[in-house]
Amino acid sequence: MSAEALPSENGLTTGRALARRTRILSFGGKRHIFALEEPFWASLERMAARQSVKLSQLISMVLADHAGENQTSLLRAAVVRWLLDECDRNYAILLSSIRGILSAIPAPAVAMTDKQQVIAQNPPFARLLGERPQSEGDTNPELTLRLNVPPARLIQLLTVDPHRAIGVPFTLRSSMRKISGIMNTSVIDPTGEKPLFMCVVRSVEGAN
């Protein structure tokens, strides 16, 4: 099995990265010609490396049992499915790491999205609410946490120095209590698509 690239003007520079690149791959005793945009070739190569197979072997497996169908569309669909799976896997790894960090913090602490949705909490935080600590950092679906500074403004401030934390007033409501106070808040991946806030309760000013 082998692969060779035909001459192409395609490059990775802005405005040209989506130009198609034609490649000849040999598998099944035949030579096959495919034309795909460079991001798809790059993703297919990563898929092959992850599975420890050659690119031609990977494509042969993707196209198996799909005779007569549009092969280029099948390859693009395989890349999209793989990238979605990778996003889910990476998010699960990130969430597991966040839960590990939270469990090591003695003060009440949570992780939340930029939409102010709590995705993980530690046992001290549950106890602050008078609730039974839940397993694996799970959160009470009735829990509402609101920072009194717009998330976009917080991200802007924390992007300047991502290693700092800012004291932010908060209001916390559950089925049992309402609490207000100050949280030390930092941001994870402020320039990414899914920035997350790590919040540690610094002081409680009111509870009822």
C-alpha positions as CSV (number, residue, x, y, z in Angstrom):
1,M,0.0,0.0,0.0
2,S,1.3,3.4,-0.8
3,A,0.3,7.0,-1.2
4,E,1.6,9.8,-3.3
5,A,0.5,13.4,-3.8
6,L,-0.2,14.9,-7.2
7,P,1.1,18.4,-7.9
8,S,-1.2,20.9,-6.3
9,E,-1.2,24.7,-5.6
10,N,-3.0,24.1,-2.3
11,G,-1.4,25.5,0.8
12,L,-2.3,26.1,4.4
13,T,-2.3,29.9,4.1
14,T,-5.4,31.9,4.7
15,G,-7.7,31.8,1.6
16,R,-6.1,28.7,0.2
17,A,-6.5,26.1,3.0
18,L,-9.9,24.9,1.6
19,A,-8.6,24.3,-1.9
20,R,-8.8,20.6,-2.9
21,R,-5.7,18.4,-2.9
22,T,-5.7,15.3,-5.0
23,R,-4.0,12.2,-3.8
24,I,-3.5,8.7,-5.2
25,L,-3.9,5.8,-2.7
26,S,-3.3,2.1,-3.4
27,F,-5.3,-0.5,-1.6
28,G,-7.2,-3.7,-2.6
29,G,-4.8,-4.1,-5.5
30,K,-6.0,-0.9,-7.2
31,R,-5.0,2.7,-7.4
32,H,-7.7,5.2,-6.2
33,I,-7.8,9.0,-6.7
34,F,-9.4,11.2,-4.1
35,A,-9.8,15.0,-4.0
36,L,-10.4,16.5,-0.6
37,E,-9.8,19.8,1.2
38,E,-6.6,19.9,3.2
39,P,-8.3,20.0,6.6
40,F,-10.0,16.7,5.7
41,W,-6.6,15.1,4.7
42,A,-5.0,16.4,7.9
43,S,-7.9,14.8,10.0
44,L,-7.7,11.5,8.1
45,E,-4.0,11.4,8.8
46,R,-4.6,11.9,12.5
47,M,-7.2,9.3,12.5
48,A,-4.8,6.8,10.9
49,A,-2.1,7.7,13.3
50,R,-4.5,7.2,16.3
51,Q,-5.3,3.7,15.0
52,S,-1.7,2.9,14.1
53,V,-2.5,2.2,10.4
54,K,-1.5,3.7,7.1
55,L,-3.7,6.3,5.5
56,S,-4.5,4.0,2.7
57,Q,-5.6,1.3,5.2
58,L,-7.8,3.7,7.0
59,I,-9.6,4.9,3.9
60,S,-10.0,1.3,2.7
61,M,-11.8,0.5,6.1
62,V,-14.0,3.6,5.9
63,L,-15.1,2.7,2.3
64,A,-15.6,-1.0,3.0
65,D,-19.2,-2.2,2.2
66,H,-20.1,1.1,0.6
67,A,-19.7,0.2,-3.1
68,G,-21.5,2.6,-5.4
69,E,-21.8,5.4,-2.9
70,N,-20.0,8.8,-3.2
71,Q,-16.6,8.0,-1.7
72,T,-15.6,11.6,-1.1
73,S,-18.8,12.2,0.9
74,L,-18.2,9.1,2.9
75,L,-14.7,10.3,3.8
76,R,-15.9,13.7,4.8
77,A,-18.7,12.2,7.0
78,A,-16.2,9.8,8.7
79,V,-14.0,12.9,9.6
80,V,-16.9,14.8,11.0
81,R,-18.0,11.8,13.1
82,W,-14.5,11.4,14.4
83,L,-14.1,15.0,15.3
84,L,-17.4,15.0,17.2
85,D,-16.2,12.0,19.1
86,E,-12.9,13.7,19.8
87,C,-14.7,16.8,21.2
88,D,-16.8,14.6,23.5
89,R,-13.8,12.6,24.6
90,N,-11.7,15.7,25.3
91,Y,-14.6,17.4,27.2
92,A,-15.0,14.3,29.3
93,I,-11.3,14.3,30.1
94,L,-11.4,18.0,31.0
95,L,-14.5,17.5,33.2
96,S,-12.8,14.6,35.0
97,S,-9.7,16.8,35.6
98,I,-11.9,19.7,36.9
99,R,-13.6,17.3,39.4
100,G,-10.2,16.1,40.6
101,I,-9.1,19.7,41.2
102,L,-12.3,20.6,43.0
103,S,-12.1,17.6,45.3
104,A,-8.6,18.9,46.4
105,I,-10.0,22.3,47.4
106,P,-11.1,22.5,51.1
107,A,-13.3,25.5,50.6
108,P,-16.7,25.4,48.8
109,A,-15.9,25.4,45.0
110,V,-17.7,24.9,41.7
111,A,-17.0,24.9,38.0
112,M,-19.4,26.6,35.7
113,T,-19.8,27.5,32.0
114,D,-19.9,31.0,30.5
115,K,-23.7,30.6,30.5
116,Q,-23.5,30.3,34.3
117,Q,-24.4,26.6,34.3
118,V,-22.8,24.7,37.2
119,I,-21.2,21.5,35.8
120,A,-19.3,20.3,38.9
121,Q,-19.0,21.0,42.6
122,N,-17.1,19.7,45.6
123,P,-18.5,18.3,48.8
124,P,-17.9,21.5,50.9
125,F,-20.0,23.4,48.3
126,A,-22.9,20.9,48.8
127,R,-22.6,21.2,52.5
128,L,-22.8,25.0,52.2
129,L,-26.2,24.5,50.7
130,G,-27.2,22.0,53.4
131,E,-27.3,19.3,50.9
132,R,-25.9,15.8,50.8
133,P,-22.7,15.7,48.8
134,Q,-23.3,14.0,45.4
135,S,-21.1,11.5,43.8
136,E,-18.5,12.3,41.0
137,G,-19.0,16.0,41.5
138,D,-22.6,15.9,40.2
139,T,-24.7,19.0,40.8
140,N,-28.3,19.5,41.9
141,P,-30.4,20.3,38.9
142,E,-32.3,22.8,41.0
143,L,-29.1,24.8,41.8
144,T,-28.9,28.3,40.4
145,L,-25.6,30.3,40.7
146,R,-25.3,33.8,39.4
147,L,-22.2,35.9,39.3
148,N,-23.0,39.6,39.6
149,V,-20.6,40.5,36.8
150,P,-21.4,39.6,33.2
151,P,-19.4,36.5,32.1
152,A,-18.2,38.3,28.9
153,R,-16.7,41.1,31.1
154,L,-15.1,38.5,33.4
155,I,-13.5,36.7,30.5
156,Q,-12.2,40.0,29.2
157,L,-10.7,40.9,32.5
158,L,-9.2,37.5,33.1
159,T,-7.8,37.1,29.6
160,V,-5.4,39.9,30.3
161,D,-3.8,37.7,33.1
162,P,-5.2,34.1,32.9
163,H,-3.3,33.2,36.1
164,R,-5.2,35.7,38.3
165,A,-8.5,35.3,40.2
166,I,-11.1,38.1,40.7
167,G,-13.4,38.4,43.7
168,V,-16.9,38.4,42.3
169,P,-20.2,38.9,44.2
170,F,-22.5,35.9,43.7
171,T,-26.1,34.8,44.5
172,L,-26.7,31.1,45.0
173,R,-30.2,29.5,45.2
174,S,-31.2,25.9,45.8
175,S,-34.3,24.2,46.9
176,M,-33.2,24.6,50.5
177,R,-31.3,27.9,50.8
178,K,-30.4,31.3,49.3
179,I,-26.8,32.5,49.8
180,S,-24.9,35.5,48.7
181,G,-21.2,36.4,49.1
182,I,-17.9,36.7,47.2
183,M,-16.3,34.1,45.0
184,N,-12.7,34.0,43.8
185,T,-13.2,33.4,40.1
186,S,-10.7,32.3,37.5
187,V,-11.2,31.2,33.9
188,I,-10.0,28.1,32.0
189,D,-9.4,28.5,28.2
190,P,-10.7,32.1,28.0
191,T,-10.1,32.3,24.2
192,G,-11.7,28.9,23.4
193,E,-15.2,28.0,22.3
194,K,-16.2,26.8,25.8
195,P,-14.5,28.9,28.5
196,L,-15.1,27.6,32.0
197,F,-15.1,29.4,35.3
198,M,-13.5,28.0,38.5
199,C,-15.1,29.6,41.5
200,V,-14.1,29.3,45.2
201,V,-16.2,30.8,47.9
202,R,-14.2,33.4,49.7
203,S,-16.9,34.7,52.0
204,V,-20.6,34.4,52.7
205,E,-22.4,37.6,53.4
206,G,-26.0,36.4,53.7
207,A,-27.9,33.2,53.9
208,N,-31.5,32.3,54.5
